[in-house]
């Protein structure tokens, strides 16, 4: 039995008011899916995401000082096990 047939069979077993609620839920999910599809295709910019205009152009690759180095981190601390 397909998912569609199984769903329809279960839906028919419900009382009328519950059938209406299931229908409303399915309509909501259909709407939400369409909205998410719109969001995926909507062009976005750093400004839309909250970044100041020109931020990435000014900052990326902008370090001109001495090379950054990570110092030794020392020994790893061993802790008691918590059960």
C-alpha positions, -999 to +999 in steps of 0.1 A: +000+000+000+014+034-009+019+062+016-009+081-001-034+052+002-024+045+038-028+082+047-062+083+030-074+052+048-063+065+082-079+099+075-113+083+066-113+065+100-111+098+118-142+117+130-153+146+108-138+173+131-104+155+131-105+151+094-108+189+091-078+194+114-057+171+093-067+190+062-058+223+078-024+209+088-017+196+053-026+230+039-003+247+064+026+223+054+020+230+017+021+268+024+052+265+045+070+244+019+062+270-008+075+298+015+108+279+022+112+274-015+108+312-020+135+318+006+160+295-010+157+313-043+157+349-028+190+366-035+208+376-003+236+400+005+258+405+036+237+436+044+205+415+045+223+392+070+233+422+092+268+430+081+279+466+075+283+476+038+319+469+027+328+450+058+342+419+040+361+440+014+378+460+041+385+432+066+393+400+046+430+398+040+434+431+059+461+420+085+494+436+076+512+432+109+536+405+120+526+369+111+503+354+137+517+324+155+500+300+179+522+294+209+526+259+226+495+249+244+511+230+272+500+196+286+465+184+283+448+184+317+435+150+328+403+153+348+383+129+369+356+110+350+320+119+358+295+091+357 
